[in-house]
Amino acid sequence: MSQEAGMLLITFLRLLTWVILARVILSWIVRDPKNPLVVVLGTLTDPLLKPLRKLFTFGPVDVSPMVAILILYGLQTAIVRHLGG
């Protein structure tokens, strides 16, 4: 993997992490599932969170965003190590 491709991938993973955090915070504030921002954030994060939600929801507690962020962080770390940083 080239240095530029690795940095681009790391940037994407960091952006996805922030989008997941925004979704979590917004879920505490906005209760309307039809809110345009909620819809956009859901569209961007559901492909990652839905499979995790099946494994990491315990009763009313959904820890899938936390698991997703840990996975994204692990991927970023692996890429940095691969690139020699």
N, C-alpha and C positions, 0 to 999 in steps of 0.2 A: 504494500500500500504506500502510495506516495505521501509525502509530508502534507501537501495541500489537501488531498482527499481525506486524510486522517483529521486534519483540523476542521474541515467542513463537516465531517461526521460528528466530531465532538461538539461543534457549535449547534448542530441539529439536536443532539441529545440534550444539551443544556437548555435549549429553547423548549423542547418537549417537557423537560422537568418544570420549567416555569409555567408552562401551560397547565400542567397537572396541578401545581400549587394554586394557580388562579382559579381553576375549577373547584378545588376544595374550599377555598375561601369564599368564593361566590355562592357555593351551596349553603353556607352558613347564613348568608345575607339575603339572597334572592330565592324565594320559594316557588316561583312561577317557571315550570319546565318549558314553557313556550317563549320565554324571554330570549331575544335573538342572541345575546352573548352566551347564555347557557347552552343554546342549541349549537353554536359554533364551537365552543369549548368541548361539548360532548362529542361532536363529530370528529374533532381532532384527537381526542383521548380515548374514546370507546374501543377502537381496535386493540389497544394495549390493556385497558382496564377490564373489559368484559370477561376475557378468559381468566384473569386473576381474581375477579370478583367471585367466580364460582368456587375458587379454592380458599380465598382469604376473607370470607364474610362469616362472622361469628354472631349469630342472632342479628341484632340491629346494628352491630359494629362492622363497618366495612373498612378494612385496612389495606385494600388493594392499591390505593394511591401511594401509601408508604412503601409497599413492596415494589411497586413500579419504579419509584424514585431510587430505591436501593439497587434495583437491577440496572437502571440507567447509569447510576454512579459507577457500578461495577464495570459496565461496558466502557465508560469513559476512561477509567483507570487502566483497563486492559489495552485500549487503543494507545494511550500515552506510553505505556510500557513497551508496546510493540514498536512505536515510533522512536524509542530510545530516549524518552524524556523522563 
